[in-house]
Amino acid sequence: MANVLAGDVGGTATRLGVFELRAPRPALVTMRTYGTRDFDSITAMTLAFLQHAAVSPSTLSAACFGAAGPVIAGVATLTNTPVRVDASAIATAIGLPRMTLLNDLEALAHAVPVLSSDELSVLQDGHADPSGPTAIIAAGTGLGQAAIYRIGDRVLVAPSEAGRADFAARTERDITVLRVLTHECGRAAVEQVVSGPGLVNIHRALHPDGCRAGVDMTAADAPAAIAESASARRCLGCVDAMELFVDAYGAEAGNLALRTVATGGVYVGGGIAPKIVTWLTDGRFLSAFRAKMPFTTLLASVPVHVILNEHAGLLGAAQFCSTT
């Protein structure tokens, strides 16, 4: 069977892997994770990966990378990190006959049809329309959104940069966060609230005196520390921030479901969701997701799943190779 090279280039971390094309889904052969800015370029990182993994480019039939930014003519500059990904440069450097660059959520979308039940956590059973649109939302360093449309036997994925759309405040606490972000940045984008850095922004806005559990809001691991402190109930400010974060995440997922009429379901991916499943299942997320009069009944019928497979974006990139 043919082997393909897959990449998932995020704002913080990049995963590179080699997959063997099999039915019904590609099988992972080898994978490594790097800091996205550990190398001078993603091309250099790719060459180092192939060397580290002892993979000869001659054994590869194709490649597909997902990148966390808009893809224009085979090139992407990441939205939240000044890193450029050039499909042609990578293909030339390693001598590949075929290289495709997708938006990261576009790549993730290609994994959805081949995910198994144990790679998903059900938030809402709903009643899926197999022919209806499917929506994907994923918070990590930023916030990605995409939609899958089925037209006959064809599956079309529509990427977006909706994470940079305006944050829609719904409550007085939301308005407090909105005011702080607007003062600091000129406007508030939804990913400045629904993302890892967004969780820090929420805590700063609601509790400007800091964290009673001693979380350093300037540290790279501050989002994880806030979530851990909130789960342990060590700081009510951290609990407050997590609750607003989950509310905002659910509300934006509901907005996406309305924008796409996602009767096929909504999938919540990214690096954060699998780590906070207990927060997503306590009712807050779904309450905010459904609270969209006059469409509460419609949204209550939409299946909602959390993608637990942290390598789903990489799998989706490999799956794209198997279908093109």
Protein Blocks (a to p, Z undefined) as FASTA:
>chain_A
ZZdddddddfkbccddddddddfbdcdfbdcdddfklpfbfklmmmmmmmmnopafklpg
bdcdddddddeehiacdfkbccdddfklmmmmnopabdcdddfklmmmmmmmmpcfklcc
cfblbjcdfkbccddddddfbccddddddehjbccddddfklmmccddfbfklmmmmmmm
mmmnopacfklmncfklmmmmmmmmmmnbpfklpafkbmklmmmmmmmmmnopafklmmm
mmmmmmmmmmmmmmmmmmnopanbpcdedjklmmmmmmmmnommmmmmmmccfklmmmmm
pccdddfblklmmmmmmmmmmmZZ
